[in-house]
Amino acid sequence: PIISREVHTVLVSAGDRVADNLVWSAFAGYSYDRKNFESITVTPSKLTFTGLQWGGELIYEPAADFEFGVRYASSDTSNRGTANSLTQLSLFATGRF
């Protein structure tokens, strides 16, 4: 179904370089779906984007124009997965030119 959303999000993030070629970052926040918030109790199967979210990543930069790393993210912001949560673990590579 087509759903109209108005999602407001507040995030706090931190990160630092722990070595010449190693960087970490983390975030935590909360999202609020103003248009669909009250419908959760009436229609539990309706998708909503209200809830906590958090995650972090570790990035290795072997060269100035290339990096790769691992990213973890979790959220209680959708009606998917187990207990209305979504958890992701991903590997990534980025090249700049």
ChimeraX commands (.cxc) that place a marker at each C-alpha (Angstrom):
marker #1 position 0.00,0.00,0.00 radius 0.5
marker #1 position 0.99,3.61,-0.48 radius 0.5
marker #1 position 1.60,5.39,2.84 radius 0.5
marker #1 position 2.37,9.04,3.48 radius 0.5
marker #1 position 5.20,9.61,5.96 radius 0.5
marker #1 position 6.71,12.54,7.80 radius 0.5
marker #1 position 9.75,11.26,9.69 radius 0.5
marker #1 position 11.80,13.47,12.01 radius 0.5
marker #1 position 15.15,12.12,13.24 radius 0.5
marker #1 position 17.65,13.25,15.87 radius 0.5
marker #1 position 21.09,11.60,15.75 radius 0.5
marker #1 position 24.22,12.00,17.84 radius 0.5
marker #1 position 27.47,10.73,16.38 radius 0.5
marker #1 position 31.10,10.46,17.39 radius 0.5
marker #1 position 34.24,9.24,15.71 radius 0.5
marker #1 position 37.99,9.48,15.79 radius 0.5
marker #1 position 41.14,8.37,14.05 radius 0.5
marker #1 position 42.83,5.76,16.26 radius 0.5
marker #1 position 45.81,5.28,13.94 radius 0.5
marker #1 position 47.08,6.81,10.70 radius 0.5
marker #1 position 44.86,4.51,8.66 radius 0.5
marker #1 position 42.15,3.36,11.11 radius 0.5
marker #1 position 38.93,5.30,11.91 radius 0.5
marker #1 position 35.93,4.43,14.08 radius 0.5
marker #1 position 32.53,6.08,14.31 radius 0.5
marker #1 position 29.30,5.44,16.20 radius 0.5
marker #1 position 25.81,6.93,16.21 radius 0.5
marker #1 position 22.59,6.74,18.21 radius 0.5
marker #1 position 19.29,8.47,17.74 radius 0.5
marker #1 position 15.53,8.42,17.59 radius 0.5
marker #1 position 13.07,8.76,14.70 radius 0.5
marker #1 position 9.46,9.84,14.94 radius 0.5
marker #1 position 6.90,9.24,12.18 radius 0.5
marker #1 position 4.37,11.99,12.90 radius 0.5
marker #1 position 1.74,10.83,10.41 radius 0.5
marker #1 position 1.74,7.11,11.32 radius 0.5
marker #1 position 2.62,7.05,15.02 radius 0.5
marker #1 position -0.91,6.58,16.41 radius 0.5
marker #1 position -1.83,3.96,13.80 radius 0.5
marker #1 position 0.61,1.46,15.36 radius 0.5
marker #1 position -1.85,0.52,18.09 radius 0.5
marker #1 position -4.80,0.42,15.70 radius 0.5
marker #1 position -3.08,-1.41,12.81 radius 0.5
marker #1 position 0.07,-3.17,14.07 radius 0.5
marker #1 position 0.97,-4.45,10.59 radius 0.5
marker #1 position 1.25,-0.92,9.19 radius 0.5
marker #1 position 4.86,0.14,8.58 radius 0.5
marker #1 position 6.13,2.89,10.82 radius 0.5
marker #1 position 9.48,4.59,11.24 radius 0.5
marker #1 position 9.30,5.53,14.93 radius 0.5
marker #1 position 11.89,4.25,17.37 radius 0.5
marker #1 position 15.52,3.98,18.41 radius 0.5
marker #1 position 18.46,3.44,16.08 radius 0.5
marker #1 position 22.17,2.96,16.71 radius 0.5
marker #1 position 25.29,1.62,15.06 radius 0.5
marker #1 position 28.93,2.05,14.30 radius 0.5
marker #1 position 31.69,1.31,11.86 radius 0.5
marker #1 position 35.38,0.59,11.71 radius 0.5
marker #1 position 37.21,1.83,8.59 radius 0.5
marker #1 position 40.67,0.89,7.33 radius 0.5
marker #1 position 42.30,3.33,4.86 radius 0.5
marker #1 position 45.35,1.69,3.25 radius 0.5
marker #1 position 45.63,4.56,0.72 radius 0.5
marker #1 position 44.33,8.13,0.46 radius 0.5
marker #1 position 41.79,7.16,-2.22 radius 0.5
marker #1 position 40.67,3.74,-0.95 radius 0.5
marker #1 position 38.99,2.49,2.22 radius 0.5
marker #1 position 37.11,-0.57,3.38 radius 0.5
marker #1 position 35.45,-1.54,6.61 radius 0.5
marker #1 position 32.66,-3.12,8.56 radius 0.5
marker #1 position 29.41,-1.42,9.57 radius 0.5
marker #1 position 26.80,-2.47,12.15 radius 0.5
marker #1 position 23.39,-0.84,12.42 radius 0.5
marker #1 position 20.28,-1.70,14.40 radius 0.5
marker #1 position 16.91,-0.01,14.61 radius 0.5
marker #1 position 13.52,-0.48,16.18 radius 0.5
marker #1 position 12.04,1.73,13.50 radius 0.5
marker #1 position 10.08,-0.59,11.26 radius 0.5
marker #1 position 7.58,-3.38,11.54 radius 0.5
marker #1 position 9.99,-5.90,10.02 radius 0.5
marker #1 position 12.17,-8.63,11.39 radius 0.5
marker #1 position 12.04,-10.03,14.90 radius 0.5
marker #1 position 10.38,-7.92,17.60 radius 0.5
marker #1 position 9.97,-4.98,15.19 radius 0.5
marker #1 position 13.73,-4.55,14.81 radius 0.5
marker #1 position 16.13,-4.58,11.91 radius 0.5
marker #1 position 19.82,-5.38,12.36 radius 0.5
marker #1 position 22.41,-5.08,9.60 radius 0.5
marker #1 position 26.06,-6.10,9.43 radius 0.5
marker #1 position 27.84,-5.12,6.24 radius 0.5
marker #1 position 31.26,-4.99,4.66 radius 0.5
marker #1 position 32.04,-2.13,2.30 radius 0.5
marker #1 position 34.77,-0.75,0.07 radius 0.5
marker #1 position 35.03,2.81,-1.25 radius 0.5
marker #1 position 37.32,4.12,-3.95 radius 0.5
marker #1 position 37.72,7.81,-4.75 radius 0.5
marker #1 position 38.84,9.19,-8.10 radius 0.5
marker link #1:1,2 radius 0.2
marker link #1:2,3 radius 0.2
marker link #1:3,4 radius 0.2
marker link #1:4,5 radius 0.2
marker link #1:5,6 radius 0.2
marker link #1:6,7 radius 0.2
marker link #1:7,8 radius 0.2
marker link #1:8,9 radius 0.2
marker link #1:9,10 radius 0.2
marker link #1:10,11 radius 0.2
marker link #1:11,12 radius 0.2
marker link #1:12,13 radius 0.2
marker link #1:13,14 radius 0.2
marker link #1:14,15 radius 0.2
marker link #1:15,16 radius 0.2
marker link #1:16,17 radius 0.2
marker link #1:17,18 radius 0.2
marker link #1:18,19 radius 0.2
marker link #1:19,20 radius 0.2
marker link #1:20,21 radius 0.2
marker link #1:21,22 radius 0.2
marker link #1:22,23 radius 0.2
marker link #1:23,24 radius 0.2
marker link #1:24,25 radius 0.2
marker link #1:25,26 radius 0.2
marker link #1:26,27 radius 0.2
marker link #1:27,28 radius 0.2
marker link #1:28,29 radius 0.2
marker link #1:29,30 radius 0.2
marker link #1:30,31 radius 0.2
marker link #1:31,32 radius 0.2
marker link #1:32,33 radius 0.2
marker link #1:33,34 radius 0.2
marker link #1:34,35 radius 0.2
marker link #1:35,36 radius 0.2
marker link #1:36,37 radius 0.2
marker link #1:37,38 radius 0.2
marker link #1:38,39 radius 0.2
marker link #1:39,40 radius 0.2
marker link #1:40,41 radius 0.2
marker link #1:41,42 radius 0.2
marker link #1:42,43 radius 0.2
marker link #1:43,44 radius 0.2
marker link #1:44,45 radius 0.2
marker link #1:45,46 radius 0.2
marker link #1:46,47 radius 0.2
marker link #1:47,48 radius 0.2
marker link #1:48,49 radius 0.2
marker link #1:49,50 radius 0.2
marker link #1:50,51 radius 0.2
marker link #1:51,52 radius 0.2
marker link #1:52,53 radius 0.2
marker link #1:53,54 radius 0.2
marker link #1:54,55 radius 0.2
marker link #1:55,56 radius 0.2
marker link #1:56,57 radius 0.2
marker link #1:57,58 radius 0.2
marker link #1:58,59 radius 0.2
marker link #1:59,60 radius 0.2
marker link #1:60,61 radius 0.2
marker link #1:61,62 radius 0.2
marker link #1:62,63 radius 0.2
marker link #1:63,64 radius 0.2
marker link #1:64,65 radius 0.2
marker link #1:65,66 radius 0.2
marker link #1:66,67 radius 0.2
marker link #1:67,68 radius 0.2
marker link #1:68,69 radius 0.2
marker link #1:69,70 radius 0.2
marker link #1:70,71 radius 0.2
marker link #1:71,72 radius 0.2
marker link #1:72,73 radius 0.2
marker link #1:73,74 radius 0.2
marker link #1:74,75 radius 0.2
marker link #1:75,76 radius 0.2
marker link #1:76,77 radius 0.2
marker link #1:77,78 radius 0.2
marker link #1:78,79 radius 0.2
marker link #1:79,80 radius 0.2
marker link #1:80,81 radius 0.2
marker link #1:81,82 radius 0.2
marker link #1:82,83 radius 0.2
marker link #1:83,84 radius 0.2
marker link #1:84,85 radius 0.2
marker link #1:85,86 radius 0.2
marker link #1:86,87 radius 0.2
marker link #1:87,88 radius 0.2
marker link #1:88,89 radius 0.2
marker link #1:89,90 radius 0.2
marker link #1:90,91 radius 0.2
marker link #1:91,92 radius 0.2
marker link #1:92,93 radius 0.2
marker link #1:93,94 radius 0.2
marker link #1:94,95 radius 0.2
marker link #1:95,96 radius 0.2
marker link #1:96,97 radius 0.2
view
